[in-house]
Amino acid sequence: DAGANNVAVYRLYNPNNKDHLYTTSANEADTLASIGWKKDFGGKPAFWGAVSSNIPVLRVYNSHATANGGVGNHLWTTDANEVQTLTNIYGWTPEGTAWYAVANGPTL
């Protein structure tokens, strides 16, 4: 049980371009599954994020990125400076807070 203060984060896989997408939107997951994406974990959440905390996980999108031969690419980060750099210099589109992290992990 995830608890009342957590939000489901779903993971989908696109077999055509071998890309993964994480989303808290069951509607987005269902829509992508209807056009060929595969729901990982049998459609159950991959993990649980917090409904709110002081650690937002931010999502940005680049329609011109062609990772693995696909069109478009998403990136998730807790670093607001990274989002600003990707947006201002490289033309990525900020999509806001995707979910909140429960805790900071190790710095890589």
Contacts in CASP RR format, 6 or more apart in sequence:
PFRMAT RR
TARGET T0000
AUTHOR 0000-0000-0000
METHOD contacts of the structure
MODEL  1
DAGANNVAVYRLYNPNNKDHLYTTSANEADTLASIGWKKDFGGKPAFWGA
VSSNIPVLRVYNSHATANGGVGNHLWTTDANEVQTLTNIYGWTPEGTAWY
AVANGPTL
2 8 0 8 1.000
2 45 0 8 1.000
2 48 0 8 1.000
3 48 0 8 1.000
5 50 0 8 1.000
5 51 0 8 1.000
6 48 0 8 1.000
6 49 0 8 1.000
6 50 0 8 1.000
6 51 0 8 1.000
6 102 0 8 1.000
7 24 0 8 1.000
7 48 0 8 1.000
7 49 0 8 1.000
7 50 0 8 1.000
7 51 0 8 1.000
7 99 0 8 1.000
7 100 0 8 1.000
8 24 0 8 1.000
8 26 0 8 1.000
8 45 0 8 1.000
8 48 0 8 1.000
8 49 0 8 1.000
9 22 0 8 1.000
9 23 0 8 1.000
9 24 0 8 1.000
9 45 0 8 1.000
9 46 0 8 1.000
9 47 0 8 1.000
9 48 0 8 1.000
9 49 0 8 1.000
9 99 0 8 1.000
10 22 0 8 1.000
10 23 0 8 1.000
10 24 0 8 1.000
10 25 0 8 1.000
10 26 0 8 1.000
10 29 0 8 1.000
10 39 0 8 1.000
10 40 0 8 1.000
10 43 0 8 1.000
10 45 0 8 1.000
10 46 0 8 1.000
11 20 0 8 1.000
11 21 0 8 1.000
11 22 0 8 1.000
11 39 0 8 1.000
11 40 0 8 1.000
11 41 0 8 1.000
11 46 0 8 1.000
12 20 0 8 1.000
12 21 0 8 1.000
12 23 0 8 1.000
12 29 0 8 1.000
12 32 0 8 1.000
12 33 0 8 1.000
12 37 0 8 1.000
12 38 0 8 1.000
12 39 0 8 1.000
12 40 0 8 1.000
13 19 0 8 1.000
13 20 0 8 1.000
13 37 0 8 1.000
13 38 0 8 1.000
13 40 0 8 1.000
14 20 0 8 1.000
14 21 0 8 1.000
14 32 0 8 1.000
14 36 0 8 1.000
14 37 0 8 1.000
14 38 0 8 1.000
14 70 0 8 1.000
15 36 0 8 1.000
15 38 0 8 1.000
16 36 0 8 1.000
16 70 0 8 1.000
17 67 0 8 1.000
17 68 0 8 1.000
17 69 0 8 1.000
17 70 0 8 1.000
17 71 0 8 1.000
18 68 0 8 1.000
19 67 0 8 1.000
19 68 0 8 1.000
19 70 0 8 1.000
19 73 0 8 1.000
20 40 0 8 1.000
21 32 0 8 1.000
21 37 0 8 1.000
21 74 0 8 1.000
22 46 0 8 1.000
22 74 0 8 1.000
22 76 0 8 1.000
22 98 0 8 1.000
23 29 0 8 1.000
23 98 0 8 1.000
24 49 0 8 1.000
24 98 0 8 1.000
24 99 0 8 1.000
29 39 0 8 1.000
29 43 0 8 1.000
33 39 0 8 1.000
40 46 0 8 1.000
48 102 0 8 1.000
49 99 0 8 1.000
49 100 0 8 1.000
49 101 0 8 1.000
49 102 0 8 1.000
50 99 0 8 1.000
50 100 0 8 1.000
50 101 0 8 1.000
50 102 0 8 1.000
51 100 0 8 1.000
52 100 0 8 1.000
53 100 0 8 1.000
53 101 0 8 1.000
53 102 0 8 1.000
55 78 0 8 1.000
55 100 0 8 1.000
55 101 0 8 1.000
55 102 0 8 1.000
55 103 0 8 1.000
55 104 0 8 1.000
56 78 0 8 1.000
56 96 0 8 1.000
56 97 0 8 1.000
56 100 0 8 1.000
56 101 0 8 1.000
57 76 0 8 1.000
57 77 0 8 1.000
57 78 0 8 1.000
57 97 0 8 1.000
57 98 0 8 1.000
57 99 0 8 1.000
57 100 0 8 1.000
57 101 0 8 1.000
58 76 0 8 1.000
58 77 0 8 1.000
58 78 0 8 1.000
58 79 0 8 1.000
58 80 0 8 1.000
58 83 0 8 1.000
58 94 0 8 1.000
58 95 0 8 1.000
58 96 0 8 1.000
58 97 0 8 1.000
58 98 0 8 1.000
59 74 0 8 1.000
59 75 0 8 1.000
59 76 0 8 1.000
59 94 0 8 1.000
59 95 0 8 1.000
59 96 0 8 1.000
59 97 0 8 1.000
59 98 0 8 1.000
60 74 0 8 1.000
60 75 0 8 1.000
60 77 0 8 1.000
60 83 0 8 1.000
60 86 0 8 1.000
60 87 0 8 1.000
60 92 0 8 1.000
60 93 0 8 1.000
60 94 0 8 1.000
60 95 0 8 1.000
61 72 0 8 1.000
61 73 0 8 1.000
61 74 0 8 1.000
61 75 0 8 1.000
61 92 0 8 1.000
61 93 0 8 1.000
61 95 0 8 1.000
62 72 0 8 1.000
62 73 0 8 1.000
62 74 0 8 1.000
62 75 0 8 1.000
62 86 0 8 1.000
62 90 0 8 1.000
62 91 0 8 1.000
62 92 0 8 1.000
62 93 0 8 1.000
63 71 0 8 1.000
63 72 0 8 1.000
63 93 0 8 1.000
64 72 0 8 1.000
65 72 0 8 1.000
65 73 0 8 1.000
66 72 0 8 1.000
66 73 0 8 1.000
67 73 0 8 1.000
74 95 0 8 1.000
75 86 0 8 1.000
75 92 0 8 1.000
76 98 0 8 1.000
77 83 0 8 1.000
78 101 0 8 1.000
78 104 0 8 1.000
83 92 0 8 1.000
83 94 0 8 1.000
86 92 0 8 1.000
87 93 0 8 1.000
87 94 0 8 1.000
END
